[in-house]
Amino acid sequence: MWAPARPGEECSVQRKTVAFFLVLLCLVVAACGYRPLGRDMASRFGEGESISIPIFVNKTFKSNLENVLLNQLIDEFARRKHLKIGRGDGTDYTLSGEVLSYTRKEVSYSGADEVTEYRATMVISATLRKNTTRNVLWKGELSWSQDYPSSSDIGLLQNNEEAAIREISQRLAQQLYLKMSEDF
């Protein structure tokens, strides 16, 4: 039959319950698979290996996208410090690709029916190859969009669009690096 708890037993049960949930939480956190990205990339590529990143092919009508993207890719890989940036076939890996599309669309209007904001979107495809075997290690497509303000001043509008393109290229470079590291 049920008997009332003696003084101190109730506290003991609460402590055991709290301890159980703390241990359970520790096990869940330890088993969730989180790990530092840097160690993972170093083990994937090996210490001191190198990568070349030739300029991507621009299949759009918007000029200079490939140059902005190349600069951001080089910055991203140089910032990560697990691969040396090199040129040509003397490197261990080659990251090549294409700028598949670039679009600019109106996304918001003023009360006077004038465009107040645009959205720029870029889509790229990329391929990572091991140079000694020519095997494809990673291949995929990525896209990113960025909104930017409109302006009646053509120079300011162009500056805003160029800033959006730089932001898109930076985000694509980050996403490419991360995708390569998790899907390797």
Salt bridges, closest charged atoms under 4 A:
GLU9 OE2 - ARG6 NE 3.75
ASP40 OD2 - ARG35 NH2 3.89
ASP40 OD2 - ARG44 NH2 2.79
GLU49 OE2 - LYS130 NZ 3.52
GLU76 OE1 - ARG79 NH2 2.83
GLU76 OE2 - ARG80 NH2 2.66
GLU98 OE2 - LYS59 NZ 3.23
ASP147 OD1 - ARG119 NE 2.67
GLU161 OE1 - LYS62 NZ 3.65
GLU161 OE1 - ARG104 NH1 3.70
GLU167 OE2 - ARG171 NE 2.70
GLU182 OE2 - LYS179 NZ 3.91
